[in-house]
């Protein structure tokens, strides 16, 4: 029987969350989902989401859950889709 496990890493910038997440992802073959990386990418590519998120992040606010959850769903769909 396969056990399902979700791991969520919290911590301040520079605490090693990304480093540990990459190790876990490689070891267990699971996606490394970094909302910060995804938001920065969307902003750089000037996607509709990136244009919505940029002023929120620039003001130091947290991105609303509905936008973040939508972003994560899209990322997970990409991971599950065959190349």
C-alpha positions in Angstrom: 0.0 0.0 0.0 1.3 3.4 -0.9 1.1 6.2 1.7 0.2 9.7 0.5 2.1 12.5 2.2 2.0 16.2 1.7 4.9 18.3 3.0 4.7 22.0 3.5 7.8 23.9 4.4 7.6 27.3 6.2 10.3 29.6 7.2 11.8 33.1 6.5 13.7 33.9 3.4 17.1 32.3 3.3 16.3 29.6 5.8 16.8 26.7 3.4 13.2 25.9 2.4 14.0 25.7 -1.3 17.1 23.7 -0.8 15.3 21.1 1.3 12.3 21.1 -1.0 14.5 20.3 -4.0 16.1 17.4 -2.1 12.7 16.0 -1.1 11.4 16.4 -4.6 14.4 14.6 -6.1 14.3 11.8 -3.5 10.6 11.0 -3.7 9.7 12.1 -7.2 7.2 14.7 -6.2 6.8 18.2 -7.5 8.6 21.1 -5.9 6.0 23.9 -5.8 7.4 27.3 -4.9 4.8 30.0 -5.1 7.5 32.6 -4.9 9.3 31.3 -7.9 6.0 30.9 -9.8 4.9 34.5 -9.0 8.3 35.9 -10.0 8.1 33.9 -13.3 4.6 35.2 -14.0 5.7 38.7 -13.3 8.8 38.4 -15.6 6.7 36.9 -18.4 4.0 39.6 -17.9 1.2 37.1 -17.8 -2.3 38.2 -16.8 -1.6 36.7 -13.3 1.8 38.4 -13.2 0.2 41.7 -13.9 -2.4 41.2 -11.1 0.2 39.9 -8.6 3.0 42.5 -9.2 1.3 45.5 -7.4 0.3 43.2 -4.5 3.9 42.0 -4.0 5.4 45.4 -4.6 3.2 46.8 -1.8 4.5 44.1 0.6 1.1 42.4 0.9 0.3 38.7 0.7 -1.2 37.5 -2.5 -4.9 36.4 -1.9 -5.6 32.7 -1.6 -7.7 32.5 -4.7 -4.9 33.7 -6.9 -2.3 31.5 -5.1 -4.5 28.4 -5.2 -5.1 28.9 -9.0 -1.4 29.2 -9.6 -0.7 26.0 -7.7 -3.4 24.1 -9.5 -1.9 25.1 -12.8 1.6 24.1 -11.7 0.3 20.7 -10.5 -1.5 20.1 -13.8 1.8 20.7 -15.7 3.6 18.2 -13.4 0.9 15.5 -14.0 0.6 16.0 -17.7 2.8 13.8 -19.9 5.4 15.6 -22.0 
